Amino acid sequence: MDFATIRRVWLPLIIASVATGYIFKTAPGPHDWMRWLGLVLALIGIAEADAVALGAEFKQEAIFAFNRANRRVVSCTDTRVETTGWSSEPDPGSIPG
């Protein structure tokens, strides 16, 4: 594995993991078993409508929704939705031959 691969793939993954852990531990909100429940539900996935209702109940402004086609930021307070698509292209340096 060369340094370019480490810089392009592993370094962002490590930084994102550390940042997520920091936010998980220090962000405002419940710091008891409810925070762990939220993490588990995020990992397992629930229906978008249920996630919006849960977010609204806890006074969140929005939730993130991911699927194979796109990623969305869905408001818990009104009908706003921001959708972006996924983009996947082969790395020219990794194509065999």
TORKOL-4160 file (C-alpha; in steps of 0.2 Angstrom, whole numbers, padded with zeros to 4 digits, m for minus):
97
<pt num="1" X="0000" Y="0000" Z="0000"/>
<pt num="2" X="0007" Y="0017" Z="m0005"/>
<pt num="3" X="0006" Y="0033" Z="0003"/>
<pt num="4" X="m0006" Y="0040" Z="m0009"/>
<pt num="5" X="m0018" Y="0026" Z="m0005"/>
<pt num="6" X="m0016" Y="0030" Z="0014"/>
<pt num="7" X="m0019" Y="0048" Z="0011"/>
<pt num="8" X="m0034" Y="0046" Z="0000"/>
<pt num="9" X="m0043" Y="0031" Z="0009"/>
<pt num="10" X="m0037" Y="0028" Z="0026"/>
<pt num="11" X="m0033" Y="0045" Z="0033"/>
<pt num="12" X="m0050" Y="0052" Z="0030"/>
<pt num="13" X="m0058" Y="0036" Z="0037"/>
<pt num="14" X="m0048" Y="0038" Z="0053"/>
<pt num="15" X="m0051" Y="0057" Z="0055"/>
<pt num="16" X="m0070" Y="0054" Z="0052"/>
<pt num="17" X="m0070" Y="0040" Z="0065"/>
<pt num="18" X="m0061" Y="0051" Z="0078"/>
<pt num="19" X="m0072" Y="0066" Z="0074"/>
<pt num="20" X="m0088" Y="0055" Z="0075"/>
<pt num="21" X="m0082" Y="0048" Z="0092"/>
<pt num="22" X="m0078" Y="0066" Z="0098"/>
<pt num="23" X="m0095" Y="0072" Z="0093"/>
<pt num="24" X="m0104" Y="0057" Z="0100"/>
<pt num="25" X="m0096" Y="0060" Z="0117"/>
<pt num="26" X="m0096" Y="0079" Z="0119"/>
<pt num="27" X="m0112" Y="0085" Z="0108"/>
<pt num="28" X="m0127" Y="0092" Z="0117"/>
<pt num="29" X="m0141" Y="0080" Z="0120"/>
<pt num="30" X="m0144" Y="0064" Z="0131"/>
<pt num="31" X="m0128" Y="0057" Z="0138"/>
<pt num="32" X="m0136" Y="0041" Z="0145"/>
<pt num="33" X="m0143" Y="0025" Z="0137"/>
<pt num="34" X="m0153" Y="0036" Z="0125"/>
<pt num="35" X="m0137" Y="0041" Z="0116"/>
<pt num="36" X="m0132" Y="0023" Z="0113"/>
<pt num="37" X="m0150" Y="0019" Z="0107"/>
<pt num="38" X="m0148" Y="0033" Z="0094"/>
<pt num="39" X="m0132" Y="0026" Z="0088"/>
<pt num="40" X="m0139" Y="0008" Z="0087"/>
<pt num="41" X="m0154" Y="0014" Z="0078"/>
<pt num="42" X="m0143" Y="0024" Z="0066"/>
<pt num="43" X="m0133" Y="0009" Z="0062"/>
<pt num="44" X="m0147" Y="m0003" Z="0060"/>
<pt num="45" X="m0158" Y="0010" Z="0051"/>
<pt num="46" X="m0177" Y="0014" Z="0053"/>
<pt num="47" X="m0190" Y="0020" Z="0041"/>
<pt num="48" X="m0187" Y="0038" Z="0036"/>
<pt num="49" X="m0204" Y="0044" Z="0043"/>
<pt num="50" X="m0201" Y="0036" Z="0060"/>
<pt num="51" X="m0184" Y="0044" Z="0060"/>
<pt num="52" X="m0191" Y="0061" Z="0056"/>
<pt num="53" X="m0205" Y="0059" Z="0070"/>
<pt num="54" X="m0191" Y="0054" Z="0083"/>
<pt num="55" X="m0180" Y="0068" Z="0078"/>
<pt num="56" X="m0195" Y="0080" Z="0080"/>
<pt num="57" X="m0199" Y="0073" Z="0097"/>
<pt num="58" X="m0182" Y="0077" Z="0103"/>
<pt num="59" X="m0182" Y="0094" Z="0094"/>
<pt num="60" X="m0169" Y="0090" Z="0081"/>
<pt num="61" X="m0169" Y="0101" Z="0066"/>
<pt num="62" X="m0165" Y="0087" Z="0053"/>
<pt num="63" X="m0160" Y="0069" Z="0051"/>
<pt num="64" X="m0149" Y="0061" Z="0038"/>
<pt num="65" X="m0156" Y="0047" Z="0027"/>
<pt num="66" X="m0145" Y="0036" Z="0016"/>
<pt num="67" X="m0149" Y="0023" Z="0003"/>
<pt num="68" X="m0141" Y="0015" Z="m0012"/>
<pt num="69" X="m0147" Y="0029" Z="m0024"/>
<pt num="70" X="m0144" Y="0045" Z="m0014"/>
<pt num="71" X="m0141" Y="0054" Z="0003"/>
<pt num="72" X="m0154" Y="0066" Z="0010"/>
<pt num="73" X="m0155" Y="0079" Z="0024"/>
<pt num="74" X="m0173" Y="0079" Z="0029"/>
<pt num="75" X="m0180" Y="0092" Z="0040"/>
<pt num="76" X="m0189" Y="0087" Z="0056"/>
<pt num="77" X="m0198" Y="0104" Z="0057"/>
<pt num="78" X="m0205" Y="0107" Z="0040"/>
<pt num="79" X="m0205" Y="0099" Z="0023"/>
<pt num="80" X="m0188" Y="0104" Z="0017"/>
<pt num="81" X="m0177" Y="0090" Z="0009"/>
<pt num="82" X="m0160" Y="0091" Z="0002"/>
<pt num="83" X="m0155" Y="0077" Z="m0009"/>
<pt num="84" X="m0138" Y="0073" Z="m0017"/>
<pt num="85" X="m0133" Y="0058" Z="m0027"/>
<pt num="86" X="m0119" Y="0046" Z="m0026"/>
<pt num="87" X="m0105" Y="0046" Z="m0038"/>
<pt num="88" X="m0094" Y="0031" Z="m0041"/>
<pt num="89" X="m0080" Y="0030" Z="m0054"/>
<pt num="90" X="m0065" Y="0018" Z="m0055"/>
<pt num="91" X="m0048" Y="0025" Z="m0050"/>
<pt num="92" X="m0038" Y="0026" Z="m0066"/>
<pt num="93" X="m0023" Y="0019" Z="m0057"/>
<pt num="94" X="m0032" Y="0004" Z="m0051"/>
<pt num="95" X="m0039" Y="m0003" Z="m0067"/>
<pt num="96" X="m0029" Y="m0019" Z="m0071"/>
<pt num="97" X="m0021" Y="m0021" Z="m0088"/>
